[in-house]
Amino acid sequence: MSNKLKAQKLAGFRDFFSEDIKIREFVINTFKQVFEKYGYEPLATPALEYAEIFAGEAGSEAEKLFYRFKDQGGRDIMLKYEVMISMCRAVAENINTITFPYKRYQIQNVWRAEKPQKGRYREFTQCDADTIDSASVITDAEFIQMGIEVMQKLGFKNFVANISNRKFLNGLIKFAGAKNNDFIPICLSIDKLPKIGKDKVKQELVSTKKISSKVADKVLAIVTTTGKSDQLIKQFKAQLKSIPEAMEGLEELETIFSYLKTVNLDPQFYQFSPFIARGLAYYTGPVWEFEVLEGGIGSVAGCGRYDNTIGNLIGSGKQIPATGGSFGIERLVEVIKDKKMIKIDTSPVKVLVTWFDDQTFNQSLISANALRDNNISTMLYPKLASLNQQLKYADNKNIPFALIIGGDEVKENQVTLKDLKTREQQTFTLEKAIDKLK
């Protein structure tokens, strides 16, 4: 048996080369600019956390995906499953030094032991923003406004924010006659409505989760109702008027839609979608997703209010309201790349300086440094090779210009600047070449 190492990466993990990195930088920088425009400040937390921080907060379905293990000191730790709970730990740990309300954004890698598929990986970048210590759903509405703005700046035109409320859903499930511990299982199923349809969701509720057919029918009858947002809220208020929790959730939705209307957001970009539940256990109020409608792309962000999580981590029982959301950088990057939504220069190099022989090398080196001193991105070809080989390399790397310095150029104290797209070239002094390139 050969002991030769096979070069392969773990399933669900990726390498990134120039084009992918540049698209990612474009997406991440767009988020940073918009987040900071709305008053959010950056935060970073460690890759490893104590497992108990995530266990119980993320929900039983999420816990199946933890990268959890014992370290050399016997501590129960894990790679962070998501940045939001890690942020809550950081806030709880620094509660006496943070100025509240606290608005933070965080763009870092997280790890989940999921089945790899297109757009879903075991290591990926989360892009979060949250407001801590505001119970007003105006902050939820502001996040929706901000999310719409960032989607537009990324170049998306056909998308929508699907908005619902966990209080409304909890009240609905009580209205339908379900038990309290059926809430999360029902939410997890109805969240699948856009993917698998009403009939399969009912089958899952009844056959797999042992929800009565009568309860399933009552829940599905309401969450599959369609119409204009204000009309749906009015209709559900009439149906659920005996359930205070549902009414509270619907009133919060009214406030959100009033905000979005006041700031003149195009209503094509947001709607009340009663089936949006968000499967994670910690959500307590408004929940929403951003969905790209074209090409079967689906959800690119999951968001919502979670008023109990930070208080639970502190252990005092004190409620610290919080709201925010997470965008899937990977999904957005893949769509932007596949649809060629932005033009990317794969090479950062503007000029390749040739290296003919030992006699011309010093002049090539001096010229490359002069270009760099003038902030022109320059590569000095790193080995002796034929001119054709060097120019072919520049073409393959999409470098737009070559500075050719052979024996004739050295004798005349000049350089030849070649445009590798038009194939035109001119010979003049290095100073003039720099002026042309600038």
C-alpha positions as CSV (number, residue, x, y, z in Angstrom):
1,M,0.0,0.0,0.0
2,S,1.3,3.4,-0.9
3,N,1.9,5.9,1.9
4,K,1.7,8.8,-0.5
5,L,-0.5,11.6,0.8
6,K,-3.6,12.3,-1.2
7,A,-4.2,16.0,-1.8
8,Q,-7.9,16.5,-1.0
9,K,-9.9,18.7,1.3
10,L,-12.6,17.7,3.8
11,A,-16.1,17.5,2.3
12,G,-18.0,20.7,3.0
13,F,-14.9,22.9,3.2
14,R,-13.4,25.0,0.4
15,D,-10.3,26.7,-1.0
16,F,-10.8,30.2,-2.4
17,F,-8.8,31.6,-5.3
18,S,-8.6,35.2,-6.6
19,E,-12.0,35.6,-8.3
20,D,-13.9,34.1,-5.3
21,I,-12.0,36.2,-2.8
22,K,-12.7,39.4,-4.8
23,I,-16.4,38.7,-5.0
24,R,-16.5,37.9,-1.3
25,E,-14.6,41.1,-0.5
26,F,-17.2,43.1,-2.6
27,V,-20.1,41.5,-0.8
28,I,-18.5,41.8,2.7
29,N,-17.5,45.4,2.1
30,T,-21.0,46.3,0.9
31,F,-22.4,44.9,4.1
32,K,-19.9,46.8,6.2
33,Q,-20.7,50.1,4.5
34,V,-24.4,49.7,4.9
35,F,-24.2,48.4,8.5
36,E,-22.0,51.3,9.6
37,K,-24.3,53.7,7.8
38,Y,-27.1,52.6,10.1
39,G,-25.0,52.9,13.2
40,Y,-23.7,49.4,13.8
41,E,-20.1,48.8,15.0
42,P,-17.9,45.8,14.4
43,L,-17.3,42.9,16.8
44,A,-15.3,39.7,16.6
45,T,-15.5,36.6,18.9
46,P,-13.4,33.4,19.1
47,A,-13.8,30.3,16.9
48,L,-14.1,28.1,20.0
49,E,-16.7,28.5,22.8
50,Y,-17.9,26.4,25.7
51,A,-20.5,24.0,24.3
52,E,-23.0,24.8,27.1
53,I,-23.4,28.3,25.7
54,F,-25.0,26.9,22.5
55,A,-26.7,23.8,23.9
56,G,-30.3,24.6,24.8
57,E,-30.3,27.9,23.0
58,A,-30.1,26.8,19.4
59,G,-32.6,23.9,19.7
60,S,-32.4,20.2,19.4
61,E,-32.2,20.1,15.6
62,A,-29.3,22.5,15.6
63,E,-27.4,20.5,18.3
64,K,-27.2,17.6,15.9
65,L,-24.9,19.8,13.7
66,F,-22.5,20.9,16.4
67,Y,-18.7,20.3,16.0
68,R,-18.4,19.5,19.6
69,F,-15.5,17.8,21.4
70,K,-13.4,17.6,24.6
71,D,-10.1,19.6,24.5
72,Q,-6.9,18.5,26.1
73,G,-8.0,19.9,29.4
74,G,-11.2,17.9,29.3
75,R,-13.4,20.9,28.7
76,D,-16.6,20.5,26.7
77,I,-16.1,22.9,23.8
78,M,-17.2,23.4,20.2
79,L,-16.6,25.5,17.1
80,K,-19.1,28.2,17.1
81,Y,-22.3,27.2,15.4
82,E,-23.4,30.8,14.8
83,V,-22.1,34.3,15.6
84,M,-25.3,35.5,17.3
85,I,-25.1,33.3,20.4
86,S,-21.3,33.9,20.6
87,M,-22.1,37.6,20.5
88,C,-24.7,37.2,23.3
89,R,-22.0,35.5,25.4
90,A,-19.6,38.4,24.7
91,V,-22.3,41.0,25.7
92,A,-23.2,39.1,28.9
93,E,-19.5,38.8,29.8
94,N,-18.9,42.5,29.3
95,I,-22.4,43.8,30.4
96,N,-20.9,46.5,32.7
97,T,-18.6,48.0,30.1
98,I,-20.8,48.2,27.0
99,T,-22.9,51.3,26.3
100,F,-26.5,50.4,25.6
101,P,-28.4,50.3,23.3
102,Y,-25.6,48.4,21.6
103,K,-25.7,48.0,17.8
104,R,-23.1,45.6,16.4
105,Y,-22.2,43.7,13.2
106,Q,-20.1,40.6,12.9
107,I,-18.7,38.9,9.8
108,Q,-16.9,35.7,10.7
109,N,-16.8,32.0,10.0
110,V,-19.0,29.4,11.7
111,W,-19.1,25.6,11.5
112,R,-22.0,23.1,11.1
113,A,-21.8,19.4,10.5
114,E,-24.4,19.5,7.7
115,K,-24.7,17.4,4.6
116,P,-22.7,19.4,2.0
117,Q,-24.6,20.5,-1.1
118,K,-24.6,23.5,-3.4
119,G,-24.8,26.7,-1.3
120,R,-24.5,24.8,2.0
121,Y,-21.1,24.1,3.5
122,R,-19.7,22.9,6.9
123,E,-17.6,26.0,7.2
124,F,-19.1,29.3,6.0
125,T,-19.2,33.0,6.7
126,Q,-22.1,34.5,8.7
127,C,-22.8,38.2,8.3
128,D,-24.8,39.4,11.3
129,A,-26.1,42.7,12.7
130,D,-28.0,43.1,16.0
131,T,-29.5,45.8,18.2
132,I,-29.3,45.0,22.0
133,D,-31.4,46.6,24.7
134,S,-34.4,47.9,22.6
135,A,-37.8,46.3,23.0
136,S,-39.2,48.5,20.2
137,V,-40.1,46.7,17.0
138,I,-39.0,49.8,15.2
139,T,-35.5,48.3,15.4
140,D,-36.8,45.2,13.7
141,A,-38.4,47.4,11.0
142,E,-35.1,49.3,10.6
143,F,-33.2,46.1,10.1
144,I,-35.7,45.1,7.3
145,Q,-35.2,48.5,5.7
146,M,-31.4,48.1,6.0
147,G,-31.5,44.6,4.5
148,I,-33.5,45.8,1.5
149,E,-30.9,48.5,0.9
150,V,-28.0,46.1,1.1
151,M,-29.7,43.6,-1.3
152,Q,-30.2,46.4,-3.8
153,K,-26.5,47.6,-3.5
154,L,-25.4,44.0,-4.2
155,G,-27.3,44.2,-7.5
156,F,-30.4,42.1,-6.7
157,K,-33.7,43.3,-8.2
158,N,-36.2,40.5,-7.7
159,F,-36.3,39.7,-3.9
160,V,-38.6,40.0,-1.0
161,A,-38.5,40.2,2.8
162,N,-41.0,37.6,4.1
163,I,-42.1,38.8,7.6
164,S,-44.1,37.1,10.3
165,N,-44.1,37.0,14.1
166,R,-43.5,34.1,16.6
167,K,-46.2,35.6,19.0
168,F,-48.7,35.4,16.3
169,L,-47.7,31.9,15.4
170,N,-47.6,30.8,19.1
171,G,-51.1,32.2,19.5
172,L,-52.3,30.5,16.3
173,I,-51.0,27.1,17.5
174,K,-52.8,27.6,20.8
175,F,-56.0,28.6,18.8
176,A,-55.6,25.4,16.8
177,G,-55.5,23.3,20.0
178,A,-51.9,22.2,20.0
179,K,-49.8,21.7,23.2
180,N,-47.0,24.1,24.2
181,N,-44.3,21.6,23.5
182,D,-45.6,21.1,19.9
183,F,-44.7,24.7,19.0
184,I,-41.1,24.2,17.8
185,P,-41.9,20.9,15.9
186,I,-44.9,22.7,14.2
187,C,-42.7,25.7,13.3
188,L,-40.0,23.5,11.8
189,S,-42.6,21.9,9.6
190,I,-44.5,25.0,8.4
191,D,-41.2,26.7,7.6
192,K,-40.8,24.1,4.9
193,L,-44.0,25.1,3.1
194,P,-42.3,26.9,0.2
195,K,-40.0,23.9,-0.4
196,I,-42.3,20.9,-0.1
197,G,-45.8,22.2,-0.2
198,K,-48.9,22.0,2.0
199,D,-49.7,18.3,1.5
200,K,-46.2,17.1,2.5
201,V,-46.1,19.5,5.5
202,K,-49.4,18.1,6.7
203,Q,-48.1,14.5,6.2
204,E,-44.9,15.4,8.2
205,L,-47.0,17.0,11.0
206,V,-49.4,14.1,11.3
207,S,-47.2,11.1,10.6
208,T,-43.8,12.1,11.9
209,K,-44.6,14.6,14.6
210,K,-47.9,13.0,15.8
211,I,-49.8,16.3,15.5
212,S,-53.6,15.6,15.2
213,S,-55.0,16.1,11.7
214,K,-57.5,18.6,13.0
215,V,-54.8,20.8,14.6
216,A,-52.6,20.5,11.4
217,D,-55.5,21.6,9.2
218,K,-56.3,24.6,11.4
219,V,-52.7,25.8,11.5
220,L,-52.2,25.3,7.7
221,A,-55.5,27.0,6.8
222,I,-54.2,30.2,8.3
223,V,-50.5,30.1,7.5
224,T,-51.2,29.4,3.8
225,T,-53.6,32.3,3.4
226,T,-52.4,34.8,0.9
227,G,-53.2,38.5,0.2
228,K,-52.0,42.0,0.9
229,S,-50.3,42.4,4.2
230,D,-52.7,44.9,5.8
231,Q,-55.7,42.8,4.8
232,L,-54.1,39.6,6.2
233,I,-53.4,41.3,9.5
234,K,-57.0,42.6,9.7
235,Q,-58.4,39.1,8.8
236,F,-56.2,37.3,11.4
237,K,-57.1,39.8,14.1
238,A,-60.8,38.9,13.6
239,Q,-60.0,35.2,13.7
240,L,-57.6,35.2,16.7
241,K,-59.2,38.0,18.8
242,S,-59.6,35.7,21.8
243,I,-55.8,34.9,21.9
244,P,-53.9,37.9,23.5
245,E,-50.5,36.6,22.4
246,A,-51.5,36.4,18.7
247,M,-53.0,39.9,18.9
248,E,-49.8,41.3,20.3
249,G,-47.8,39.7,17.5
250,L,-50.2,41.1,14.9
251,E,-50.0,44.6,16.4
252,E,-46.2,44.4,16.2
253,L,-46.5,43.5,12.6
254,E,-48.8,46.5,12.0
255,T,-46.1,48.8,13.5
256,I,-43.4,47.3,11.2
257,F,-45.5,47.7,8.1
258,S,-46.4,51.3,9.1
259,Y,-42.6,52.0,9.5
260,L,-41.8,50.5,6.1
261,K,-44.6,52.5,4.5
262,T,-43.5,55.8,6.2
263,V,-39.9,55.5,4.8
264,N,-41.4,55.0,1.3
265,L,-39.9,51.5,0.7
266,D,-41.2,49.9,-2.4
267,P,-43.8,47.3,-1.2
268,Q,-42.6,44.8,-3.8
269,F,-39.7,44.2,-1.5
270,Y,-41.6,43.1,1.7
271,Q,-44.7,41.2,2.6
272,F,-46.5,39.5,5.5
273,S,-45.8,35.7,5.0
274,P,-47.6,33.9,7.8
275,F,-45.7,30.6,7.3
276,I,-42.3,32.1,8.1
277,A,-41.5,30.6,11.5
278,R,-37.7,30.3,11.8
279,G,-36.9,27.0,13.4
280,L,-34.4,28.2,16.1
281,A,-35.9,28.0,19.6
282,Y,-34.8,31.4,20.9
283,Y,-37.0,33.7,18.7
284,T,-39.6,35.6,20.7
285,G,-41.3,38.2,18.3
286,P,-41.0,39.3,14.7
287,V,-39.2,36.9,12.4
288,W,-38.3,37.5,8.7
289,E,-36.3,36.1,5.8
290,F,-34.9,37.7,2.7
291,E,-35.7,35.5,-0.4
292,V,-34.3,35.9,-3.9
293,L,-37.2,35.0,-6.1
294,E,-35.5,34.3,-9.4
295,G,-33.8,31.1,-10.3
296,G,-34.9,29.0,-7.3
297,I,-32.3,30.6,-5.1
298,G,-34.5,31.0,-2.1
299,S,-33.7,32.4,1.3
300,V,-30.4,34.3,1.8
301,A,-31.0,35.6,5.3
302,G,-32.7,34.6,8.5
303,C,-33.6,37.2,11.1
304,G,-35.7,37.8,14.2
305,R,-36.2,39.1,17.7
306,Y,-34.8,37.1,20.7
307,D,-35.5,38.9,23.9
308,N,-34.5,36.1,26.4
309,T,-31.2,34.8,25.1
310,I,-28.7,37.3,26.7
311,G,-30.6,37.3,30.0
312,N,-30.4,33.5,30.1
313,L,-26.6,33.7,29.5
314,I,-26.2,36.2,32.4
315,G,-28.2,33.8,34.6
316,S,-30.0,36.6,36.5
317,G,-33.3,36.1,34.7
318,K,-33.2,39.7,33.6
319,Q,-34.6,40.2,30.1
320,I,-32.4,42.1,27.7
321,P,-34.3,42.6,24.5
322,A,-32.4,42.0,21.2
323,T,-33.1,41.7,17.5
324,G,-31.2,41.2,14.3
325,G,-30.4,38.8,11.6
326,S,-27.9,36.8,9.6
327,F,-27.1,36.9,5.9
328,G,-25.6,33.9,4.1
329,I,-22.5,35.3,2.4
330,E,-21.9,32.0,0.6
331,R,-25.3,31.9,-1.1
332,L,-25.0,35.6,-2.1
333,V,-21.5,35.1,-3.5
334,E,-22.4,32.1,-5.5
335,V,-25.4,33.8,-7.1
336,I,-23.4,37.0,-7.9
337,K,-20.7,34.8,-9.5
338,D,-23.0,32.5,-11.4
339,K,-25.1,35.4,-12.8
340,K,-22.0,37.6,-13.4
341,M,-23.6,40.4,-11.6
342,I,-20.4,42.3,-11.1
343,K,-17.2,42.7,-13.2
344,I,-14.2,41.3,-11.3
345,D,-10.5,41.9,-12.3
346,T,-9.1,38.6,-11.2
347,S,-5.5,39.9,-11.1
348,P,-4.5,42.8,-8.9
349,V,-1.6,43.5,-11.2
350,K,-1.7,46.3,-13.7
351,V,1.8,45.9,-15.3
352,L,4.1,42.9,-15.9
353,V,7.8,44.0,-16.1
354,T,9.7,41.5,-18.3
355,W,13.1,39.9,-17.4
356,F,15.2,39.2,-20.5
357,D,18.6,38.4,-19.2
358,D,21.2,39.2,-16.5
359,Q,22.3,42.3,-18.4
360,T,18.9,43.9,-18.4
361,F,17.7,42.7,-15.0
362,N,18.8,45.7,-13.0
363,Q,16.9,48.1,-15.3
364,S,13.8,45.9,-15.0
365,L,14.1,45.9,-11.3
366,I,14.6,49.7,-11.2
367,S,11.6,50.2,-13.5
368,A,9.3,47.9,-11.4
369,N,10.2,49.7,-8.2
370,A,9.6,53.1,-9.9
371,L,6.1,51.9,-10.9
372,R,5.3,50.7,-7.4
373,D,6.6,54.0,-6.0
374,N,3.8,55.6,-8.1
375,N,1.2,53.3,-6.7
376,I,1.0,51.2,-9.9
377,S,0.4,47.5,-9.1
378,T,3.4,45.8,-10.7
379,M,4.8,42.3,-11.0
380,L,8.4,41.7,-12.0
381,Y,8.5,38.3,-13.9
382,P,10.2,36.1,-11.3
383,K,12.5,34.0,-13.6
384,L,14.3,34.0,-17.0
385,A,12.0,33.1,-19.8
386,S,11.3,33.9,-23.4
387,L,9.3,37.1,-24.2
388,N,6.5,35.1,-25.7
389,Q,6.2,33.0,-22.5
390,Q,6.1,36.1,-20.3
391,L,3.5,37.8,-22.4
392,K,1.4,34.6,-22.5
393,Y,1.5,34.5,-18.7
394,A,0.3,38.1,-18.5
395,D,-2.6,37.3,-20.9
396,N,-3.6,34.3,-18.8
397,K,-3.5,36.4,-15.6
398,N,-5.5,39.2,-17.3
399,I,-2.7,41.7,-16.7
400,P,-3.5,44.6,-19.0
401,F,0.0,46.0,-19.7
402,A,3.6,44.7,-20.1
403,L,6.7,46.8,-19.7
404,I,9.3,45.4,-22.0
405,I,12.9,46.1,-21.3
406,G,15.4,44.4,-23.6
407,G,18.9,45.2,-24.7
408,D,17.8,47.9,-27.2
409,E,15.7,49.6,-24.5
410,V,18.5,49.6,-22.0
411,K,20.9,51.2,-24.6
412,E,18.4,53.9,-25.4
413,N,17.4,54.4,-21.7
414,Q,13.8,53.7,-22.7
415,V,11.0,51.2,-22.1
416,T,8.4,49.7,-24.4
417,L,4.8,49.7,-23.0
418,K,2.5,47.2,-24.6
419,D,-1.3,47.2,-24.2
420,L,-2.1,43.5,-24.1
421,K,-5.7,44.0,-25.1
422,T,-5.2,46.1,-28.2
423,R,-1.7,44.6,-28.8
424,E,-0.4,48.2,-29.5
425,Q,2.9,49.3,-28.1
426,Q,5.0,52.4,-27.7
427,T,8.6,53.1,-26.8
428,F,9.5,56.1,-24.6
429,T,11.1,57.0,-21.3
430,L,10.1,55.3,-18.1
431,E,8.7,58.6,-16.7
432,K,6.4,58.9,-19.7
433,A,5.3,55.3,-19.3
434,I,4.4,56.0,-15.7
435,D,2.4,59.0,-16.7
436,K,0.5,56.9,-19.3
437,L,-0.2,54.2,-16.8
438,K,-1.4,56.7,-14.1
